[in-house]
């Protein structure tokens, strides 16, 4: 029996988007949303190559030669620069960058090593900055960058000093580059709240309940709710939005 449920109308998007950390979880949802809207997608991964390959295969089965997978270590400056070149090379164009890849872990004072600090700064701030810079000469007209932040990046959360500092730096970078790169490139950000429980932080049921109690909407967000916001910020409908930090957090930032 054919369903009478109306299908969601997607705002058409064109061109090529590079999404970092996009083999699974929220990154994969972003890739799927942009692909469904009409974009060709570059799926970047570091360790999740099997998942990235499977995702690309599913998307290419829907539309031939519409998705590729690139592997790069974002802590390697040379690899970041090469990622931009390779993302542009396959289709000869690059129209959007979504800086989604992110390291997240609890690091109370006394446990912060130089290696942990470098890891969190590299994935959450340094790589987005250097990758945006590497993509800049390869972008076509009316290009756009969307950074994925954290709605609580500017809240004082004990135990997350390097992570919060890095995300707050990316927040500032979003606003700075929005001014510096305009009008050719728009730079905006999505600031998620609690979407999926972090894999690096094992929370008990009681701890999860405590986190949920801080969200006025009373639930976790869905990965596709982040993807929808990203697609909007890449769409013609947001053509005059620049330097915007769009919270998708169920008002967590207000209730925390």
C-alpha positions in Angstrom: 0.0 0.0 0.0 1.4 3.4 -1.0 1.8 5.8 1.9 -0.1 9.1 1.8 2.3 10.7 4.1 3.6 13.9 2.3 7.3 13.8 1.4 9.5 16.5 2.7 10.4 19.1 0.1 14.2 19.7 0.1 15.6 23.0 -1.0 17.7 22.1 -4.0 21.5 22.5 -3.6 24.2 22.3 -6.3 27.9 21.9 -6.4 30.4 19.9 -4.3 30.6 19.8 -0.5 33.5 18.6 1.6 32.4 17.4 5.1 35.0 16.4 7.6 34.5 13.6 10.0 31.5 12.4 7.9 31.7 8.6 7.7 29.2 8.2 10.6 27.1 9.8 13.3 26.3 13.5 12.8 28.7 13.9 9.9 27.1 11.1 7.9 23.7 12.7 8.5 25.0 15.9 7.1 26.4 14.1 4.0 23.1 12.3 3.4 21.1 15.5 3.7 23.3 17.5 1.3 23.4 14.6 -1.2 19.6 14.3 -1.1 19.4 18.0 -1.9 21.5 17.5 -5.0 25.1 18.1 -4.0 28.0 15.8 -4.7 29.8 15.0 -1.5 33.3 14.4 -0.3 33.2 12.1 2.7 36.3 12.7 4.9 37.3 10.2 7.5 40.4 9.3 9.6 39.7 5.9 11.1 36.2 5.0 9.9 37.1 4.1 6.4 34.8 1.1 6.2 31.8 3.1 7.2 32.8 5.9 4.8 33.2 3.5 1.9 29.8 1.9 2.7 28.1 5.3 2.9 29.6 6.4 -0.5 28.5 3.2 -2.1 24.9 3.8 -0.9 24.9 7.3 -2.2 26.5 6.4 -5.6 23.8 3.7 -6.0 21.2 6.5 -5.7 23.2 8.8 -8.1 26.2 7.6 -9.9 29.6 9.4 -9.3 28.1 11.6 -6.6 30.2 10.7 -3.5 33.8 9.9 -2.9 35.8 9.1 0.3 39.1 10.7 1.3 41.3 9.8 4.2 43.3 12.4 6.0 44.8 12.9 9.4 43.7 16.4 10.4 46.5 16.8 12.9 48.9 16.7 10.0 49.2 20.1 8.4 50.3 18.8 5.0 47.5 16.3 5.0 45.0 19.1 5.6 46.3 21.0 2.6 46.2 17.9 0.4 42.6 17.1 1.5 41.5 20.4 0.0 43.3 19.7 -3.3 42.0 16.2 -3.5 38.4 17.3 -2.7 38.5 19.8 -5.5 40.2 17.5 -8.0 37.6 14.8 -8.5 34.9 17.1 -10.0 37.0 20.1 -10.7 35.0 22.3 -8.3 34.5 22.9 -4.6 31.5 25.0 -3.3 31.1 24.2 0.4 33.1 23.1 3.4 31.6 21.7 6.6 34.1 21.5 9.4 32.4 18.8 11.4 35.3 16.6 12.7 35.8 17.1 16.4 37.7 15.5 19.2 35.9 15.4 22.5 37.0 14.1 25.9 37.0 15.0 29.5 40.3 16.4 30.7 40.2 17.6 34.3 43.0 19.7 35.5 45.9 17.5 36.5 45.3 15.1 33.6 46.0 17.4 30.7 49.1 16.3 28.8 50.6 18.2 25.9 49.5 15.4 23.6 45.8 15.7 24.7 46.0 19.4 24.4 47.4 19.2 20.9 44.8 16.7 19.9 41.8 18.8 21.0 43.2 22.0 19.6 44.1 20.4 16.3 40.7 18.8 15.6 38.5 21.6 17.0 40.3 24.7 15.9 43.6 24.4 14.0 42.3 22.0 11.3 39.2 24.0 10.5 41.3 27.1 10.2 43.9 25.6 8.0 41.4 23.6 5.9 39.3 26.7 5.2 42.5 28.6 4.2 43.5 25.7 1.9 40.0 25.6 0.3 39.8 29.3 -0.3 41.7 29.5 -3.6 39.7 26.4 -4.8 36.3 27.7 -4.0 34.0 28.8 -6.8 31.7 31.9 -6.6 29.3 32.1 -3.7 31.0 29.5 -1.6 30.1 28.8 2.0 31.7 27.4 5.1 29.8 25.9 8.0 31.6 25.2 11.3 30.1 22.8 13.8 30.5 24.3 17.3 29.1 23.4 20.7 26.3 25.3 22.2 28.0 25.2 25.6 31.4 26.3 24.3 31.2 29.6 26.1 29.9 28.1 29.3 32.3 27.3 32.1 32.2 23.5 32.3 34.7 21.9 34.7 36.8 19.1 33.2 36.7 20.3 29.6 39.1 23.2 29.5 41.0 22.4 26.3 37.9 21.3 24.4 35.8 24.3 25.5 38.7 26.7 24.7 39.1 25.1 21.2 35.4 25.3 20.4 35.3 28.9 21.7 38.2 29.7 19.4 36.3 28.2 16.5 33.3 30.3 17.4 35.5 33.5 17.3 37.1 32.3 14.0 33.6 31.9 12.4 32.8 35.5 13.1 36.2 36.8 12.1 36.3 34.9 8.8 32.7 36.0 8.0 34.1 39.5 7.9 37.4 38.7 6.3 36.2 36.5 3.5 33.0 38.3 2.6 31.4 38.8 0.1 32.9 35.9 -1.8 32.6 33.3 1.0 30.0 33.2 3.7 31.1 31.6 7.0 28.4 30.5 9.5 28.2 27.9 12.2 25.8 25.5 13.8 26.0 25.0 17.6 24.5 21.7 18.6 23.4 20.7 22.0 23.2 17.1 23.1 22.6 15.1 20.0 24.2 11.7 20.6 25.9 10.5 23.7 29.6 10.9 23.4 31.5 7.7 22.7 34.5 8.9 24.8 32.5 9.7 27.9 30.6 6.7 29.4 27.6 8.1 31.2 25.5 6.1 33.6 21.7 6.1 33.2 21.5 8.6 36.2 24.1 10.9 34.5 22.2 10.8 31.2 19.0 11.6 33.1 20.7 14.6 34.7 21.9 15.9 31.3 18.5 15.5 29.8 16.9 17.4 32.7 18.9 20.5 31.6 17.3 20.5 28.2 14.1 22.5 28.1 12.9 20.4 25.1 13.4 17.3 27.3 15.1 15.1 24.7 18.3 14.6 22.7 18.5 16.2 19.3 18.5 14.1 16.2 21.6 14.1 13.9 19.3 15.1 11.0 18.2 18.2 12.9 21.9 19.3 12.7 22.0 18.3 9.0 18.9 20.4 8.2 20.5 23.4 9.8 23.7 22.9 7.8 21.8 22.5 4.6 19.9 25.7 5.3 23.1 27.7 5.9 24.5 26.4 2.6 21.3 27.2 0.7 20.2 30.3 -1.3 17.6 30.9 1.4 20.4 32.0 3.7 22.3 34.1 1.1 22.4 37.1 3.4 23.3 35.2 6.6 27.0 35.6 7.4 28.7 35.2 10.7 25.7 33.6 12.2 25.9 31.1 15.1 22.8 29.0 14.8 22.0 27.0 18.0 20.3 23.7 17.5 20.1 22.6 21.1 16.5 22.5 22.4 17.4 25.7 24.4 20.1 23.8 26.4 22.2 26.9 26.3 19.5 28.7 28.3 18.7 26.0 30.8 22.2 24.7 31.5 
